[in-house]
Amino acid sequence: MSDAPPRRCPICDKPAPAREVNRFLPFCSARCKDIDLARWFDGAYVISRPLFGEAPPLEATDDEDPS
Ligand SMILES: [Zn+2]
C-alpha cells in the first residue's frame, strides 16, 4: 500500500523509475538529466548577460546616418 504514483520524465515523458533505483529523478536517466541541464544553460545565457567581460561594445552607427 506504499506504491508511489509514477513520475514522468519532463524530458522524454516516459515513466521515471522509482527513487530507490533512479538517482536521476525527476528524470528517467542520466541522458535526460543532461538534456535538461543543457537546456537550462541555454536559457541562462539568453536571459542573463555573461558574468565575465564588460558591457558589450556599442557598434558604430556612423554608416547608418539617415541624413
Ligand atoms: Zn527521460
N, CA, C, O and the ligand as a Tripos MOL2 file, in Angstrom:
@<TRIPOS>MOLECULE
protein
  269   267    68     0     0
PROTEIN
NO_CHARGES

@<TRIPOS>ATOM
      1 N           0.8440   -1.2010    0.0000 N.3       1 MET1
      2 CA          0.0000    0.0000    0.0000 C.3       1 MET1
      3 C           0.8740    1.2440    0.0000 C.2       1 MET1
      4 O           0.4260    2.3290    0.3720 O.2       1 MET1
      5 N           2.1090    1.0830   -0.4150 N.am      2 SER2
      6 CA          3.0030    2.2380   -0.3950 C.3       2 SER2
      7 C           3.4670    2.5750   -1.8090 C.2       2 SER2
      8 O           4.5330    3.1590   -2.0070 O.2       2 SER2
      9 N           2.6520    2.1970   -2.7770 N.am      3 ASP3
     10 CA          3.0480    2.4840   -4.1460 C.3       3 ASP3
     11 C           3.0040    3.9850   -4.4020 C.2       3 ASP3
     12 O           1.9640    4.6250   -4.2490 O.2       3 ASP3
     13 N           4.1150    4.5190   -4.7810 N.am      4 ALA4
     14 CA          4.1330    5.9340   -5.1230 C.3       4 ALA4
     15 C           3.6120    6.0950   -6.5480 C.2       4 ALA4
     16 O           3.8390    5.2350   -7.3980 O.2       4 ALA4
     17 N           2.9290    7.1740   -6.7970 N.am      5 PRO5
     18 CA          2.4380    7.4040   -8.1660 C.3       5 PRO5
     19 C           3.6090    7.5290   -9.1280 C.2       5 PRO5
     20 O           4.6230    8.1360   -8.7830 O.2       5 PRO5
     21 N           3.4930    6.9770  -10.3050 N.am      6 PRO6
     22 CA          4.5980    7.0400  -11.2560 C.3       6 PRO6
     23 C           4.8840    8.4700  -11.6630 C.2       6 PRO6
     24 O           3.9780    9.2690  -11.9030 O.2       6 PRO6
     25 N           6.1590    8.7680  -11.7340 N.am      7 ARG7
     26 CA          6.5470   10.1110  -12.1550 C.3       7 ARG7
     27 C           6.9670   10.0340  -13.6140 C.2       7 ARG7
     28 O           7.5500    9.0480  -14.0670 O.2       7 ARG7
     29 N           6.6600   11.0780  -14.3180 N.am      8 ARG8
     30 CA          7.0300   11.1110  -15.7320 C.3       8 ARG8
     31 C           8.2200   12.0420  -15.9260 C.2       8 ARG8
     32 O           8.2930   13.1380  -15.3700 O.2       8 ARG8
     33 N           9.1360   11.5550  -16.7330 N.am      9 CYS9
     34 CA         10.3170   12.3500  -17.0430 C.3       9 CYS9
     35 C           9.8940   13.6110  -17.7990 C.2       9 CYS9
     36 O           9.2010   13.5100  -18.8120 O.2       9 CYS9
     37 N          10.2920   14.7840  -17.3350 N.am     10 PRO10
     38 CA          9.9020   16.0280  -18.0050 C.3      10 PRO10
     39 C          10.5460   16.2040  -19.3650 C.2      10 PRO10
     40 O          10.1520   17.0780  -20.1380 O.2      10 PRO10
     41 N          11.5430   15.3690  -19.6620 N.am     11 ILE11
     42 CA         12.2330   15.4940  -20.9450 C.3      11 ILE11
     43 C          11.6050   14.5970  -21.9910 C.2      11 ILE11
     44 O          11.2060   15.0690  -23.0550 O.2      11 ILE11
     45 N          11.5140   13.3180  -21.7050 N.am     12 CYS12
     46 CA         11.0210   12.3780  -22.7080 C.3      12 CYS12
     47 C           9.6130   11.8930  -22.3860 C.2      12 CYS12
     48 O           9.0180   11.1620  -23.1790 O.2      12 CYS12
     49 N           9.0760   12.2840  -21.2450 N.am     13 ASP13
     50 CA          7.7030   11.9720  -20.8590 C.3      13 ASP13
     51 C           7.4750   10.4780  -20.6520 C.2      13 ASP13
     52 O           6.3430    9.9960  -20.7120 O.2      13 ASP13
     53 N           8.5540    9.7590  -20.4100 N.am     14 LYS14
     54 CA          8.3970    8.3560  -20.0680 C.3      14 LYS14
     55 C           8.3310    8.2280  -18.5490 C.2      14 LYS14
     56 O           8.8490    9.0860  -17.8350 O.2      14 LYS14
     57 N           7.7030    7.1740  -18.0500 N.am     15 PRO15
     58 CA          7.6550    6.9760  -16.6020 C.3      15 PRO15
     59 C           9.0660    6.8490  -16.0340 C.2      15 PRO15
     60 O           9.8610    6.0340  -16.5030 O.2      15 PRO15
     61 N           9.3670    7.6480  -15.0370 N.am     16 ALA16
     62 CA         10.6840    7.5920  -14.4190 C.3      16 ALA16
     63 C          10.6970    6.5030  -13.3450 C.2      16 ALA16
     64 O           9.7470    6.3880  -12.5700 O.2      16 ALA16
     65 N          11.7570    5.7120  -13.2930 N.am     17 PRO17
     66 CA         11.8590    4.6690  -12.2610 C.3      17 PRO17
     67 C          11.7790    5.2640  -10.8620 C.2      17 PRO17
     68 O          11.9900    6.4590  -10.6550 O.2      17 PRO17
     69 N          11.4710    4.4040   -9.9240 N.am     18 ALA18
     70 CA         11.3310    4.8630   -8.5460 C.3      18 ALA18
     71 C          12.6600    5.3980   -8.0080 C.2      18 ALA18
     72 O          13.7350    5.0960   -8.5270 O.2      18 ALA18
     73 N          12.5470    6.1810   -6.9780 N.am     19 ARG19
     74 CA         13.7280    6.8220   -6.4130 C.3      19 ARG19
     75 C          14.7640    5.7880   -5.9630 C.2      19 ARG19
     76 O          15.9710    6.0130   -6.0630 O.2      19 ARG19
     77 N          14.2710    4.6640   -5.4710 N.am     20 GLU20
     78 CA         15.1900    3.6630   -4.9370 C.3      20 GLU20
     79 C          16.1840    3.1780   -5.9850 C.2      20 GLU20
     80 O          17.3090    2.7980   -5.6600 O.2      20 GLU20
     81 N          15.7590    3.1970   -7.2370 N.am     21 VAL21
     82 CA         16.6220    2.6640   -8.2900 C.3      21 VAL21
     83 C          16.9980    3.7240   -9.3150 C.2      21 VAL21
     84 O          17.6020    3.4290  -10.3460 O.2      21 VAL21
     85 N          16.6320    4.9590   -9.0130 N.am     22 ASN22
     86 CA         16.8660    6.0060  -10.0080 C.3      22 ASN22
     87 C          17.3290    7.2730   -9.3040 C.2      22 ASN22
     88 O          16.5350    7.9770   -8.6800 O.2      22 ASN22
     89 N          18.5970    7.5480   -9.4080 N.am     23 ARG23
     90 CA         19.1250    8.7330   -8.7230 C.3      23 ARG23
     91 C          19.0540    9.9780   -9.6020 C.2      23 ARG23
     92 O          19.6190   11.0230   -9.2790 O.2      23 ARG23
     93 N          18.3500    9.8400  -10.7120 N.am     24 PHE24
     94 CA         18.2660   10.9770  -11.6250 C.3      24 PHE24
     95 C          16.9020   11.6490  -11.5760 C.2      24 PHE24
     96 O          16.6000   12.5150  -12.3980 O.2      24 PHE24
     97 N          16.0780   11.2500  -10.6120 N.am     25 LEU25
     98 CA         14.7770   11.8950  -10.5080 C.3      25 LEU25
     99 C          14.9010   13.4110  -10.5090 C.2      25 LEU25
    100 O          15.8860   13.9340   -9.9880 O.2      25 LEU25
    101 N          13.9480   14.1320  -11.0710 N.am     26 PRO26
    102 CA         12.7080   13.6160  -11.6740 C.3      26 PRO26
    103 C          12.8880   13.0950  -13.0830 C.2      26 PRO26
    104 O          11.9060   12.8240  -13.7740 O.2      26 PRO26
    105 N          14.1240   12.9520  -13.5180 N.am     27 PHE27
    106 CA         14.3520   12.4610  -14.8710 C.3      27 PHE27
    107 C          14.4570   10.9440  -14.8420 C.2      27 PHE27
    108 O          14.6390   10.3410  -13.7840 O.2      27 PHE27
    109 N          14.3400   10.3370  -16.0150 N.am     28 CYS28
    110 CA         14.3300    8.8820  -16.0780 C.3      28 CYS28
    111 C          15.7370    8.3350  -16.2110 C.2      28 CYS28
    112 O          15.9720    7.1550  -15.9490 O.2      28 CYS28
    113 N          16.6710    9.1750  -16.6130 N.am     29 SER29
    114 CA         18.0160    8.6640  -16.8590 C.3      29 SER29
    115 C          19.0060    9.8130  -16.8640 C.2      29 SER29
    116 O          18.6280   10.9840  -16.8740 O.2      29 SER29
    117 N          20.2820    9.4540  -16.8560 N.am     30 ALA30
    118 CA         21.3190   10.4770  -16.8840 C.3      30 ALA30
    119 C          21.2390   11.2860  -18.1750 C.2      30 ALA30
    120 O          21.5200   12.4840  -18.1910 O.2      30 ALA30
    121 N          20.8520   10.6120  -19.2510 N.am     31 ARG31
    122 CA         20.7690   11.3120  -20.5280 C.3      31 ARG31
    123 C          19.7720   12.4590  -20.4550 C.2      31 ARG31
    124 O          20.0640   13.5800  -20.8710 O.2      31 ARG31
    125 N          18.6000   12.1650  -19.9230 N.am     32 CYS32
    126 CA         17.5800   13.2030  -19.8600 C.3      32 CYS32
    127 C          17.9990   14.3100  -18.9010 C.2      32 CYS32
    128 O          17.6870   15.4810  -19.1170 O.2      32 CYS32
    129 N          18.6960   13.9380  -17.8570 N.am     33 LYS33
    130 CA         19.1720   14.9520  -16.9210 C.3      33 LYS33
    131 C          20.1520   15.8870  -17.6220 C.2      33 LYS33
    132 O          20.1170   17.1020  -17.4270 O.2      33 LYS33
    133 N          21.0250   15.3030  -18.4400 N.am     34 ASP34
    134 CA         21.9850   16.1220  -19.1770 C.3      34 ASP34
    135 C          21.2710   17.0390  -20.1660 C.2      34 ASP34
    136 O          21.6540   18.1940  -20.3500 O.2      34 ASP34
    137 N          20.2370   16.5110  -20.7930 N.am     35 ILE35
    138 CA         19.4790   17.3230  -21.7530 C.3      35 ILE35
    139 C          18.8570   18.5160  -21.0490 C.2      35 ILE35
    140 O          18.9040   19.6390  -21.5510 O.2      35 ILE35
    141 N          18.2730   18.2650  -19.8790 N.am     36 ASP36
    142 CA         17.6520   19.3450  -19.1330 C.3      36 ASP36
    143 C          18.6850   20.3840  -18.7260 C.2      36 ASP36
    144 O          18.4400   21.5890  -18.7860 O.2      36 ASP36
    145 N          19.8500   19.8870  -18.3080 N.am     37 LEU37
    146 CA         20.9090   20.7960  -17.8800 C.3      37 LEU37
    147 C          21.3540   21.6700  -19.0470 C.2      37 LEU37
    148 O          21.5800   22.8700  -18.8910 O.2      37 LEU37
    149 N          21.4750   21.0610  -20.2000 N.am     38 ALA38
    150 CA         21.8770   21.8250  -21.3880 C.3      38 ALA38
    151 C          20.8360   22.8850  -21.7110 C.2      38 ALA38
    152 O          21.1770   24.0140  -22.0650 O.2      38 ALA38
    153 N          19.5680   22.5160  -21.5880 N.am     39 ARG39
    154 CA         18.5220   23.4940  -21.8520 C.3      39 ARG39
    155 C          18.6020   24.6400  -20.8650 C.2      39 ARG39
    156 O          18.4280   25.8080  -21.2130 O.2      39 ARG39
    157 N          18.8730   24.2710  -19.6180 N.am     40 TRP40
    158 CA         18.9430   25.2980  -18.5840 C.3      40 TRP40
    159 C          20.0580   26.2920  -18.8980 C.2      40 TRP40
    160 O          19.8910   27.5040  -18.7630 O.2      40 TRP40
    161 N          21.1840   25.7540  -19.3150 N.am     41 PHE41
    162 CA         22.3030   26.6410  -19.6370 C.3      41 PHE41
    163 C          21.9620   27.5260  -20.8140 C.2      41 PHE41
    164 O          22.2860   28.7130  -20.8160 O.2      41 PHE41
    165 N          21.3150   26.9640  -21.8070 N.am     42 ASP42
    166 CA         20.9240   27.7650  -22.9680 C.3      42 ASP42
    167 C          20.0370   28.9170  -22.5290 C.2      42 ASP42
    168 O          20.2220   30.0560  -22.9580 O.2      42 ASP42
    169 N          19.0600   28.6090  -21.6600 N.am     43 GLY43
    170 CA         18.1570   29.6370  -21.1920 C.3      43 GLY43
    171 C          18.8810   30.6810  -20.3670 C.2      43 GLY43
    172 O          18.5940   31.8740  -20.4670 O.2      43 GLY43
    173 N          19.8250   30.2280  -19.5470 N.am     44 ALA44
    174 CA         20.5550   31.1540  -18.6990 C.3      44 ALA44
    175 C          21.3420   32.1300  -19.5560 C.2      44 ALA44
    176 O          21.4090   33.3210  -19.2530 O.2      44 ALA44
    177 N          21.9310   31.6250  -20.6150 N.am     45 TYR45
    178 CA         22.7110   32.5000  -21.4790 C.3      45 TYR45
    179 C          21.8160   33.5150  -22.1760 C.2      45 TYR45
    180 O          22.2260   34.6440  -22.4430 O.2      45 TYR45
    181 N          20.5960   33.1010  -22.4640 N.am     46 VAL46
    182 CA         19.6820   34.0120  -23.1490 C.3      46 VAL46
    183 C          19.1690   35.0650  -22.1900 C.2      46 VAL46
    184 O          19.0740   36.2400  -22.5440 O.2      46 VAL46
    185 N          18.8340   34.6470  -20.9670 N.am     47 ILE47
    186 CA         18.1920   35.5360  -20.0180 C.3      47 ILE47
    187 C          19.1860   36.5290  -19.4150 C.2      47 ILE47
    188 O          18.9090   37.7250  -19.3280 O.2      47 ILE47
    189 N          20.3280   36.0220  -19.0050 N.am     48 SER48
    190 CA         21.2610   36.8850  -18.3020 C.3      48 SER48
    191 C          22.4590   37.2280  -19.1670 C.2      48 SER48
    192 O          22.7690   36.5510  -20.1470 O.2      48 SER48
    193 N          23.1020   38.2770  -18.7780 N.am     49 ARG49
    194 CA         24.3130   38.6640  -19.5010 C.3      49 ARG49
    195 C          25.4770   37.8150  -19.0110 C.2      49 ARG49
    196 O          25.4360   37.2770  -17.9040 O.2      49 ARG49
    197 N          26.4920   37.6960  -19.8140 N.am     50 PRO50
    198 CA         27.6720   36.9350  -19.3910 C.3      50 PRO50
    199 C          28.2390   37.5010  -18.1050 C.2      50 PRO50
    200 O          28.2480   38.7150  -17.9010 O.2      50 PRO50
    201 N          28.7120   36.6160  -17.2340 N.am     51 LEU51
    202 CA         29.2430   37.0690  -15.9560 C.3      51 LEU51
    203 C          30.6540   37.6170  -16.1000 C.2      51 LEU51
    204 O          31.1630   38.3060  -15.2160 O.2      51 LEU51
    205 N          31.2630   37.3060  -17.2060 N.am     52 PHE52
    206 CA         32.6300   37.7650  -17.4150 C.3      52 PHE52
    207 C          32.6460   38.8160  -18.5150 C.2      52 PHE52
    208 O          31.7290   38.8990  -19.3320 O.2      52 PHE52
    209 N          33.6880   39.6020  -18.5190 N.am     53 GLY53
    210 CA         33.7840   40.6210  -19.5460 C.3      53 GLY53
    211 C          33.0100   41.8640  -19.1490 C.2      53 GLY53
    212 O          32.3200   41.8820  -18.1300 O.2      53 GLY53
    213 N          33.1290   42.8760  -19.9450 N.am     54 GLU54
    214 CA         32.4590   44.1220  -19.6580 C.3      54 GLU54
    215 C          31.2130   44.2500  -20.5270 C.2      54 GLU54
    216 O          30.8210   43.3040  -21.2100 O.2      54 GLU54
    217 N          30.6140   45.3960  -20.4960 N.am     55 ALA55
    218 CA         29.4150   45.6020  -21.2960 C.3      55 ALA55
    219 C          29.7410   45.3650  -22.7640 C.2      55 ALA55
    220 O          30.8520   45.6460  -23.2140 O.2      55 ALA55
    221 N          28.7800   44.8540  -23.4990 N.am     56 PRO56
    222 CA         29.0280   44.6010  -24.9180 C.3      56 PRO56
    223 C          29.3520   45.8870  -25.6380 C.2      56 PRO56
    224 O          28.7480   46.9240  -25.3630 O.2      56 PRO56
    225 N          30.2930   45.8370  -26.5510 N.am     57 PRO57
    226 CA         30.7200   47.0570  -27.2420 C.3      57 PRO57
    227 C          29.5950   47.6210  -28.0910 C.2      57 PRO57
    228 O          28.8730   46.8970  -28.7770 O.2      57 PRO57
    229 N          29.4740   48.9260  -28.0210 N.am     58 LEU58
    230 CA         28.4600   49.5870  -28.8490 C.3      58 LEU58
    231 C          28.9680   49.6420  -30.2850 C.2      58 LEU58
    232 O          30.1170   49.9990  -30.5450 O.2      58 LEU58
    233 N          28.1070   49.2900  -31.1840 N.am     59 GLU59
    234 CA         28.5280   49.3030  -32.5680 C.3      59 GLU59
    235 C          28.3940   50.7070  -33.1480 C.2      59 GLU59
    236 O          27.4260   51.4240  -32.8970 O.2      59 GLU59
    237 N          29.3710   51.0550  -33.9070 N.am     60 ALA60
    238 CA         29.3350   52.3750  -34.5310 C.3      60 ALA60
    239 C          28.1950   52.4480  -35.5340 C.2      60 ALA60
    240 O          27.9470   51.5180  -36.3010 O.2      60 ALA60
    241 N          27.5120   53.5810  -35.5020 N.am     61 THR61
    242 CA         26.3760   53.7230  -36.4120 C.3      61 THR61
    243 C          26.6330   54.8470  -37.4110 C.2      61 THR61
    244 O          25.7100   55.3980  -38.0110 O.2      61 THR61
    245 N          27.8960   55.1640  -37.5670 N.am     62 ASP62
    246 CA         28.2220   56.2800  -38.4580 C.3      62 ASP62
    247 C          27.7330   56.0240  -39.8690 C.2      62 ASP62
    248 O          27.2550   56.9220  -40.5630 O.2      62 ASP62
    249 N          27.8670   54.7720  -40.2680 N.am     63 ASP63
    250 CA         27.4940   54.4790  -41.6570 C.3      63 ASP63
    251 C          25.9880   54.2950  -41.8360 C.2      63 ASP63
    252 O          25.5070   53.9370  -42.9110 O.2      63 ASP63
    253 N          25.2470   54.5560  -40.7320 N.am     64 GLU64
    254 CA         23.7950   54.4660  -40.8570 C.3      64 GLU64
    255 C          23.1420   55.8120  -40.5900 C.2      64 GLU64
    256 O          21.9760   55.8840  -40.2010 O.2      64 GLU64
    257 N          23.8750   56.8340  -40.7950 N.am     65 ASP65
    258 CA         23.3480   58.1850  -40.5770 C.3      65 ASP65
    259 C          22.2390   58.4720  -41.5900 C.2      65 ASP65
    260 O          22.4820   58.5150  -42.7960 O.2      65 ASP65
    261 N          21.0080   58.6700  -41.0780 N.am     66 PRO66
    262 CA         19.8520   58.8210  -42.0140 C.3      66 PRO66
    263 C          19.7440   60.2040  -42.6080 C.2      66 PRO66
    264 O          18.6600   60.5950  -43.0390 O.2      66 PRO66
    265 N          20.8170   60.9560  -42.6490 N.am     67 SER67
    266 CA         20.7160   62.2720  -43.2360 C.3      67 SER67
    267 C          20.5440   62.1060  -44.7370 C.2      67 SER67
    268 O          20.4360   63.0970  -45.4590 O.2      67 SER67
    269 ZN         13.6170   10.7650  -19.8460 Zn       68 ZN68
@<TRIPOS>BOND
     1     1     2 1
     2     2     3 1
     3     3     4 2
     4     3     5 am
     5     5     6 1
     6     6     7 1
     7     7     8 2
     8     7     9 am
     9     9    10 1
    10    10    11 1
    11    11    12 2
    12    11    13 am
    13    13    14 1
    14    14    15 1
    15    15    16 2
    16    15    17 am
    17    17    18 1
    18    18    19 1
    19    19    20 2
    20    19    21 am
    21    21    22 1
    22    22    23 1
    23    23    24 2
    24    23    25 am
    25    25    26 1
    26    26    27 1
    27    27    28 2
    28    27    29 am
    29    29    30 1
    30    30    31 1
    31    31    32 2
    32    31    33 am
    33    33    34 1
    34    34    35 1
    35    35    36 2
    36    35    37 am
    37    37    38 1
    38    38    39 1
    39    39    40 2
    40    39    41 am
    41    41    42 1
    42    42    43 1
    43    43    44 2
    44    43    45 am
    45    45    46 1
    46    46    47 1
    47    47    48 2
    48    47    49 am
    49    49    50 1
    50    50    51 1
    51    51    52 2
    52    51    53 am
    53    53    54 1
    54    54    55 1
    55    55    56 2
    56    55    57 am
    57    57    58 1
    58    58    59 1
    59    59    60 2
    60    59    61 am
    61    61    62 1
    62    62    63 1
    63    63    64 2
    64    63    65 am
    65    65    66 1
    66    66    67 1
    67    67    68 2
    68    67    69 am
    69    69    70 1
    70    70    71 1
    71    71    72 2
    72    71    73 am
    73    73    74 1
    74    74    75 1
    75    75    76 2
    76    75    77 am
    77    77    78 1
    78    78    79 1
    79    79    80 2
    80    79    81 am
    81    81    82 1
    82    82    83 1
    83    83    84 2
    84    83    85 am
    85    85    86 1
    86    86    87 1
    87    87    88 2
    88    87    89 am
    89    89    90 1
    90    90    91 1
    91    91    92 2
    92    91    93 am
    93    93    94 1
    94    94    95 1
    95    95    96 2
    96    95    97 am
    97    97    98 1
    98    98    99 1
    99    99   100 2
   100    99   101 am
   101   101   102 1
   102   102   103 1
   103   103   104 2
   104   103   105 am
   105   105   106 1
   106   106   107 1
   107   107   108 2
   108   107   109 am
   109   109   110 1
   110   110   111 1
   111   111   112 2
   112   111   113 am
   113   113   114 1
   114   114   115 1
   115   115   116 2
   116   115   117 am
   117   117   118 1
   118   118   119 1
   119   119   120 2
   120   119   121 am
   121   121   122 1
   122   122   123 1
   123   123   124 2
   124   123   125 am
   125   125   126 1
   126   126   127 1
   127   127   128 2
   128   127   129 am
   129   129   130 1
   130   130   131 1
   131   131   132 2
   132   131   133 am
   133   133   134 1
   134   134   135 1
   135   135   136 2
   136   135   137 am
   137   137   138 1
   138   138   139 1
   139   139   140 2
   140   139   141 am
   141   141   142 1
   142   142   143 1
   143   143   144 2
   144   143   145 am
   145   145   146 1
   146   146   147 1
   147   147   148 2
   148   147   149 am
   149   149   150 1
   150   150   151 1
   151   151   152 2
   152   151   153 am
   153   153   154 1
   154   154   155 1
   155   155   156 2
   156   155   157 am
   157   157   158 1
   158   158   159 1
   159   159   160 2
   160   159   161 am
   161   161   162 1
   162   162   163 1
   163   163   164 2
   164   163   165 am
   165   165   166 1
   166   166   167 1
   167   167   168 2
   168   167   169 am
   169   169   170 1
   170   170   171 1
   171   171   172 2
   172   171   173 am
   173   173   174 1
   174   174   175 1
   175   175   176 2
   176   175   177 am
   177   177   178 1
   178   178   179 1
   179   179   180 2
   180   179   181 am
   181   181   182 1
   182   182   183 1
   183   183   184 2
   184   183   185 am
   185   185   186 1
   186   186   187 1
   187   187   188 2
   188   187   189 am
   189   189   190 1
   190   190   191 1
   191   191   192 2
   192   191   193 am
   193   193   194 1
   194   194   195 1
   195   195   196 2
   196   195   197 am
   197   197   198 1
   198   198   199 1
   199   199   200 2
   200   199   201 am
   201   201   202 1
   202   202   203 1
   203   203   204 2
   204   203   205 am
   205   205   206 1
   206   206   207 1
   207   207   208 2
   208   207   209 am
   209   209   210 1
   210   210   211 1
   211   211   212 2
   212   211   213 am
   213   213   214 1
   214   214   215 1
   215   215   216 2
   216   215   217 am
   217   217   218 1
   218   218   219 1
   219   219   220 2
   220   219   221 am
   221   221   222 1
   222   222   223 1
   223   223   224 2
   224   223   225 am
   225   225   226 1
   226   226   227 1
   227   227   228 2
   228   227   229 am
   229   229   230 1
   230   230   231 1
   231   231   232 2
   232   231   233 am
   233   233   234 1
   234   234   235 1
   235   235   236 2
   236   235   237 am
   237   237   238 1
   238   238   239 1
   239   239   240 2
   240   239   241 am
   241   241   242 1
   242   242   243 1
   243   243   244 2
   244   243   245 am
   245   245   246 1
   246   246   247 1
   247   247   248 2
   248   247   249 am
   249   249   250 1
   250   250   251 1
   251   251   252 2
   252   251   253 am
   253   253   254 1
   254   254   255 1
   255   255   256 2
   256   255   257 am
   257   257   258 1
   258   258   259 1
   259   259   260 2
   260   259   261 am
   261   261   262 1
   262   262   263 1
   263   263   264 2
   264   263   265 am
   265   265   266 1
   266   266   267 1
   267   267   268 2
@<TRIPOS>SUBSTRUCTURE
     1 MET1         2 RESIDUE 1 A MET
     2 SER2         6 RESIDUE 1 A SER
     3 ASP3        10 RESIDUE 1 A ASP
     4 ALA4        14 RESIDUE 1 A ALA
     5 PRO5        18 RESIDUE 1 A PRO
     6 PRO6        22 RESIDUE 1 A PRO
     7 ARG7        26 RESIDUE 1 A ARG
     8 ARG8        30 RESIDUE 1 A ARG
     9 CYS9        34 RESIDUE 1 A CYS
    10 PRO10       38 RESIDUE 1 A PRO
    11 ILE11       42 RESIDUE 1 A ILE
    12 CYS12       46 RESIDUE 1 A CYS
    13 ASP13       50 RESIDUE 1 A ASP
    14 LYS14       54 RESIDUE 1 A LYS
    15 PRO15       58 RESIDUE 1 A PRO
    16 ALA16       62 RESIDUE 1 A ALA
    17 PRO17       66 RESIDUE 1 A PRO
    18 ALA18       70 RESIDUE 1 A ALA
    19 ARG19       74 RESIDUE 1 A ARG
    20 GLU20       78 RESIDUE 1 A GLU
    21 VAL21       82 RESIDUE 1 A VAL
    22 ASN22       86 RESIDUE 1 A ASN
    23 ARG23       90 RESIDUE 1 A ARG
    24 PHE24       94 RESIDUE 1 A PHE
    25 LEU25       98 RESIDUE 1 A LEU
    26 PRO26      102 RESIDUE 1 A PRO
    27 PHE27      106 RESIDUE 1 A PHE
    28 CYS28      110 RESIDUE 1 A CYS
    29 SER29      114 RESIDUE 1 A SER
    30 ALA30      118 RESIDUE 1 A ALA
    31 ARG31      122 RESIDUE 1 A ARG
    32 CYS32      126 RESIDUE 1 A CYS
    33 LYS33      130 RESIDUE 1 A LYS
    34 ASP34      134 RESIDUE 1 A ASP
    35 ILE35      138 RESIDUE 1 A ILE
    36 ASP36      142 RESIDUE 1 A ASP
    37 LEU37      146 RESIDUE 1 A LEU
    38 ALA38      150 RESIDUE 1 A ALA
    39 ARG39      154 RESIDUE 1 A ARG
    40 TRP40      158 RESIDUE 1 A TRP
    41 PHE41      162 RESIDUE 1 A PHE
    42 ASP42      166 RESIDUE 1 A ASP
    43 GLY43      170 RESIDUE 1 A GLY
    44 ALA44      174 RESIDUE 1 A ALA
    45 TYR45      178 RESIDUE 1 A TYR
    46 VAL46      182 RESIDUE 1 A VAL
    47 ILE47      186 RESIDUE 1 A ILE
    48 SER48      190 RESIDUE 1 A SER
    49 ARG49      194 RESIDUE 1 A ARG
    50 PRO50      198 RESIDUE 1 A PRO
    51 LEU51      202 RESIDUE 1 A LEU
    52 PHE52      206 RESIDUE 1 A PHE
    53 GLY53      210 RESIDUE 1 A GLY
    54 GLU54      214 RESIDUE 1 A GLU
    55 ALA55      218 RESIDUE 1 A ALA
    56 PRO56      222 RESIDUE 1 A PRO
    57 PRO57      226 RESIDUE 1 A PRO
    58 LEU58      230 RESIDUE 1 A LEU
    59 GLU59      234 RESIDUE 1 A GLU
    60 ALA60      238 RESIDUE 1 A ALA
    61 THR61      242 RESIDUE 1 A THR
    62 ASP62      246 RESIDUE 1 A ASP
    63 ASP63      250 RESIDUE 1 A ASP
    64 GLU64      254 RESIDUE 1 A GLU
    65 ASP65      258 RESIDUE 1 A ASP
    66 PRO66      262 RESIDUE 1 A PRO
    67 SER67      266 RESIDUE 1 A SER
    68 ZN68       269 GROUP 0 **** ****
